[in-house]
C-alpha cells in the first residue's frame, strides 16, 4: 500500500500525464461506487488492470469511495430500483436472469444496477474534474505544499518517512530507466 501511495505521489508531482492520473481516479470512482463481490466488479477490475492509467490513483480513490459509499447507498439504491423497474427493459432483464452464469453478476440487485449506471455516468465528469485538479495542484499548490511547515513536521513521522523514502527510491529507479 505504501508503494502505491508513493507511486501516486510521484505521479502527481512528476511528469506523468494528467490524463493517466485522472483515468485512475475515474476508475477508482467506478469501482468504488459499484458494490464489490459481483461479476461486474471483478470484470471491471480485471479490465482496468490492462488499461493505461495510474494504479495508485485508482486504489486511493477506490479506498476513499468505499469509505463514503454507505452515505450514497440510498441514492444508488433508488437509481437501481428505477432502472430495474423500467417496463420496456423487463423482457431483457428476464432473459438475462434465465441465462447461465449471468445471475452471478447480481445485475438485478438495486445497489449493483444503480452503482453500475452511476459509475458509468460519472466516469467522464470525474476524469475531466481530476485533469483540472491535477493542473491546479501542480501549478499553484505544489510549491506551497513542499515548503510548508506542516510537511516538514510530517516528515518526522515514521510512516511518512517510509512514504518519502519510497518516493525517493522510485525517483532514482525511474531516473536511471529501470522501471
FENFENCOR-V649822 format. One record per run of one state. SS is the DSSP state (@ for helix, = for strand, . for the rest). FROM is the first residue (numbers start at 1). TO is the last residue. If there is no record, write none. Layout:
ss=SS from=FROM to=TO
ss=SS from=FROM to=TO
This chain:
ss=. from=1 to=1
ss=@ from=2 to=13
ss=. from=14 to=17
ss=@ from=18 to=33
ss=. from=34 to=38
ss=@ from=39 to=49
ss=. from=50 to=54
ss=@ from=55 to=84
ss=. from=85 to=86
ss=@ from=87 to=98
ss=. from=99 to=101
ss=@ from=102 to=105
ss=. from=106 to=109
ss=@ from=110 to=146
ss=. from=147 to=148
ss=@ from=149 to=154
ss=. from=155 to=157
ss=@ from=158 to=175
ss=. from=176 to=179
